[in-house]
Amino acid sequence: MDLTLVWMLLPLIPMAWSQYGDYGYPYQPYQQYHDYGDEGWVNLHRQGFSFQCPHGQVVVAVRSVFNKKEGSDRQWNYECVPTPQSLGEPTECWWEEINRAGMQWYQTCSNNGLVAGFQSRYFESVLDREWQFYCCRYSKRCPYSCWLTTEYPGHYGEEMDMVNYSYDYYIRGATTTFSAVERDRQWKFIMCQMTSYDCEFENV
C-alpha cells in the first residue's frame, strides 16, 4: 500500500474507536480490558459467586479463563453499563430458575427482562457449574429483532471474551452446550432490541 495513503488513513482510526464513546458507554475499547492479570475476577476456582450490576445497569461484557488443573473450572469477570434514558428505570428485578450443572440449556429472562447479573455454584461431581440469570424488567418494554451470537469461547478450554458494542441490543439470555469430555461449556448469547414504547406482549 502507498505510504502516503497510510498516513492519510491514520487519523481516521481513533475516530472510529471513539464512536463507541458517543453512545455513552463508560468502558474504553476492547484492548484495554484484554490483559487480565491475576485481579478483577468475581470468583476463585471451585467457588460460587453472585454478581449483580448496579441498579439501572445491564451486562455488556462477559470474560472468562479456563483452568483444567483447577477442576476444569473457569474464573469470570463482567462489565455493566447504564441503560439509556429512553428505557427508564427498572421496575422489578429477580433471579431466574437454576440451570443445572452437567446439562445443556437455553434460557431467556422471563417477563421481558434483561440480564443484569449472574449467579453460579461449582459441583465437583461433574466438574461444572449451575447458573442463574439476574434479570430486570423495564416497565412494559418488549424485545424484538433477537439473534444469537457466535459461540464463546470459540473452542472448549479457550479464553472467553464477549463484548457487546451494539448499543441498541441487550443480553436477554443464553444457550449453552456442555462437553462431557472437555468438562467445559460454550455459550451463545441471546441479543435483542427493546421497544421505545410499552406493549402488551410477553417474550416476543
N, C-alpha and C positions, 0 to 999 in steps of 0.2 A: 504494500500500500504506500502511496505517496506520503512522505513525511509531513508535507505541508497540510495535507488533509487531516492527518492525525492531530496536529497541533490545533487545527480549526475545531475538531470534534471534542477535544479535551474539556473545554469549559462547559459543554453540554452534559457531561457525565454527572457532576454534582447536582445539576438542576434536576435530572431525572430522579435521583435518590431523594432530593428534598421535597418532591411532590408528596411523599408519604406524610411529611410533617404538616402539609396543608390540610390534611384530614383530621388533625388533632390527635394523632397517636403520640403518646408520651415516649415510646421507645424509639431508638435510632435504628438505622439499617442493620440487617441480619448479621453482618460480620462482627459487630461489636459484642454480640452475645454468644459467639461460637466457641470462645475459649472458656470452657467451664472451670478448669482447675478443680480444687477439692471443696469449694464452697458453693453455696447457693442452692443445694438440693433440699427438697422438703422432707426427705426420708433417708434413713440409713438402710442398708441391706437387711432383708428379712423383717423389717419393722413396718407396722401400719402407719398411716398418716391420714390427715384430714386437711384439705386445702380449700379455702374459700376466698374469692375475690372480695375486695371492699364493696360495700353497698353501692349499687348503681354501676358496677363494672362487670365485664364478661371476659372469659378466657379467649385469648387470641394466639397464644403460642404454647406448644407442648414439646418439652425436650426431655431426653432420657438416654442413659447409657446402660449397657448390659454387662453383667459380670458372671460368667459361668462358675467361677470358683466360689462365689458368694451365694450359692443356692440357686444359680441361674436366675438371679433377681436383677431388677433394674432400680436405679435411682432416678427421681423425677424432679422436674422444675417447670413452673408455669409462669406466664405473663398475662396480665389483665390490662384492659383499657376501659375508660368510662364510655358508656353508650351515648349516642348523640342526643341532644335535647329533644329531637323530634319523637323519640321513643317515650320520653317522660321518665318517671321514677318506677322502679319495680313495685308491683302491687302485692306480690307474695313470693316467697322462696321456700323450697323444700328439698329433701333428699329423695331421690328415686329409689325404686326397688333394687335389691342387690343382684348383680350379675355374678354367678358362681365361678369359682376357680376351676381350671381344667376344661372349660367348655367354650365353644364359640358362641357369640351372642350378637344381637342387634338391638339397640335401644335409642329412642329419642326422648327428649324431655316431654312429659305429658303436659296437657293444658297449655300448649303452645309456648312452653318455657324455653329459655336459652341457657346454655351451660355456663355456670359461674363458679364451678369448683369440682373437685374430685376427692373421693374417699376410697381408701384401699386397705386390705389386710392380706398378709402373706400366709400361705399354707405350705409348710414343709413337706407334707404328704404328697403333694402334686407338683411342687416347685413352681407355683403360680400364685396369682393374686385374684381376689374377688374385688369387684369395682362397683361404685355408686357415683352417679352424677348429682351435683348440687345444681338445681335449676331455679331460674327466676322468671316470673311472668311479668310482662309489661302491659297493664290494662287488658284490652281485648285485641291486641295486635296479632296478626296471623302470619305464619310463614308461607312463602311461595318461592318458586324457581329454585327448588332444592337440588343439590347434586352431591356426589361422593368424591372425596379427594382420592388421590393415588394412595398406595399402601405406605404406611410409616411403621417401622423402617422399611426400606426397600427390600431387605433380606433379613431373616431371623438373625439375631445376635448383633446387628449393626447399631450404630448410634442413630438416634431418632431426633429429628428436628423439624417440626411442623410450625410454620409461621403463617398466619392469615393476614395478608396485606390488602385484602379486598374489604374496604371499609363498609360496603353495603351488605356484606354477608356475615353471618354469625354461626357459631358452632351450636348445633341442636342435639347432637348425639354422636354415636359411632357404631360401626360394625367391626367385630374383631374375629380373627382366626387364631387358634392355639395349636402349636406343633408339639405333639407328644414326644417327638424325637429331640428337637432343639430346646424344648421347655421354654419357649418364648412366644410372644404374641405380636401379631401385626394388626395395625389399626387403619381403618378408613373413616374419616370424619365426615359427618353429615352437615353440609353448609347450606344455609337458607337466607334469603332476604326476608324482611319483615314489612308488612304494610305500614303506611304512614297514617292509617285511619283504623278505627275499631271495626271489628267484623264479628260475625256470629259462628264462624266455622271452628271446628276442633281439629287440630293437626292436619292442616291442608296438605 
